Amino acid sequence: MPPELTSPETATQRPTQSPLGLSTAANVQRSLRQCLSVAAELLYDHGHVLETITLPQRGLARRELLALSAAAPTWATCQQVMEASEAATLNEHGRFVLTRLGREMMFDMFGQGAADCA
């Protein structure tokens, strides 16, 4: 489990187990990976490229986020998961981008071309 998904306070505690035997941290990571995958697909389906969110100086503007959420309701859920997991944030221009954690996970899932700035 990546250290970014645990805090110093919880690192020494036993992970909470879900009914399926997975720890809460493992569930969060799995959910985050699913959301990153869904986000990549939705970006492509709506005329964007993955680098739109993997490059910190680019990002999705508010109107683009609203359009994605309206066209694909799963986007809003995935955006919330990515932000809550600290895998995505708004850059200094108020545009939605992946953080270092998000870029590293995207790179891990899709290869260097997906997040070559990780």
C-alpha positions as CSV (number, residue, x, y, z in Angstrom):
1,M,0.0,0.0,0.0
2,P,1.5,3.4,-1.0
3,P,2.5,5.5,2.0
4,E,0.5,8.4,0.7
5,L,-2.8,6.6,1.6
6,T,-2.0,6.4,5.3
7,S,-1.4,9.0,7.8
8,P,1.2,8.8,10.6
9,E,-1.6,8.3,13.1
10,T,-3.1,5.3,11.3
11,A,0.1,3.7,10.1
12,T,0.6,1.9,13.4
13,Q,-3.0,0.9,13.8
14,R,-4.5,-2.3,12.5
15,P,-6.4,-1.6,9.2
16,T,-10.1,-1.8,9.5
17,Q,-11.4,-4.9,7.7
18,S,-14.3,-4.9,5.3
19,P,-16.8,-7.8,5.1
20,L,-14.7,-9.1,2.1
21,G,-11.5,-9.1,4.2
22,L,-10.0,-6.1,2.5
23,S,-8.7,-3.2,4.6
24,T,-10.2,0.2,4.3
25,A,-7.0,1.5,2.7
26,A,-7.1,-1.3,0.1
27,N,-10.7,-0.4,-0.7
28,V,-9.9,3.3,-1.0
29,Q,-7.0,2.4,-3.3
30,R,-9.1,0.1,-5.4
31,S,-11.9,2.7,-5.6
32,L,-9.3,5.3,-6.6
33,R,-7.9,3.1,-9.3
34,Q,-11.4,2.5,-10.7
35,C,-12.1,6.2,-10.7
36,L,-8.8,7.0,-12.5
37,S,-9.7,4.4,-15.1
38,V,-13.3,5.7,-15.5
39,A,-11.9,9.3,-15.7
40,A,-9.5,8.3,-18.5
41,E,-12.3,6.7,-20.5
42,L,-14.7,9.7,-20.0
43,L,-12.1,12.2,-21.0
44,Y,-11.5,10.3,-24.2
45,D,-15.2,9.9,-24.8
46,H,-15.8,13.6,-24.4
47,G,-13.0,14.9,-26.7
48,H,-10.2,15.3,-24.2
49,V,-6.8,13.7,-23.9
50,L,-5.4,12.2,-20.7
51,E,-2.7,14.8,-20.5
52,T,-5.5,17.3,-19.8
53,I,-5.4,16.2,-16.2
54,T,-2.0,14.7,-15.9
55,L,-0.1,17.8,-16.8
56,P,-0.2,20.2,-13.8
57,Q,-0.2,23.3,-16.0
58,R,-3.3,22.2,-18.0
59,G,-6.4,20.8,-16.3
60,L,-10.2,21.0,-16.8
61,A,-11.9,24.3,-16.3
62,R,-15.0,24.6,-14.2
63,R,-17.3,24.7,-17.3
64,E,-15.6,21.5,-18.6
65,L,-16.1,19.8,-15.3
66,L,-19.8,20.8,-15.3
67,A,-20.2,19.5,-18.8
68,L,-18.6,16.2,-18.0
69,S,-20.8,15.8,-14.9
70,A,-23.9,16.6,-16.9
71,A,-23.0,14.2,-19.7
72,A,-21.7,11.4,-17.5
73,P,-22.9,11.4,-13.9
74,T,-20.2,8.9,-12.9
75,W,-17.7,11.7,-13.5
76,A,-18.9,13.7,-10.4
77,T,-18.6,10.6,-8.2
78,C,-15.1,9.8,-9.5
79,Q,-14.0,13.5,-9.1
80,Q,-15.1,13.4,-5.5
81,V,-13.2,10.2,-4.9
82,M,-10.1,11.5,-6.6
83,E,-10.2,14.8,-4.6
84,A,-11.0,13.1,-1.3
85,S,-8.1,10.7,-1.9
86,E,-5.8,13.6,-2.6
87,A,-5.1,12.2,-6.1
88,A,-6.6,15.3,-7.7
89,T,-6.9,19.0,-6.9
90,L,-7.4,22.4,-8.5
91,N,-4.2,24.0,-9.7
92,E,-3.3,27.7,-9.2
93,H,-5.6,28.6,-12.1
94,G,-8.6,26.8,-10.6
95,R,-8.4,23.9,-13.1
96,F,-8.8,20.2,-12.1
97,V,-5.6,18.2,-12.3
98,L,-4.1,15.1,-10.8
99,T,-1.7,15.5,-8.0
100,R,1.6,13.6,-7.8
101,L,-0.1,10.7,-6.3
102,G,-2.8,10.6,-9.0
103,R,-0.1,10.9,-11.8
104,E,1.9,8.1,-10.2
105,M,-1.1,5.8,-10.1
106,M,-2.1,6.8,-13.6
107,F,1.4,6.0,-14.8
108,D,1.3,2.7,-12.9
109,M,-2.0,1.8,-14.6
110,F,-1.5,3.1,-18.1
111,G,2.2,3.4,-18.7
112,Q,4.6,6.3,-19.2
113,G,2.6,7.9,-22.0
114,A,-0.4,8.4,-19.7
115,A,1.5,10.4,-17.1
116,D,5.0,11.0,-18.3
117,C,5.3,13.9,-15.9
118,A,4.8,11.7,-12.8
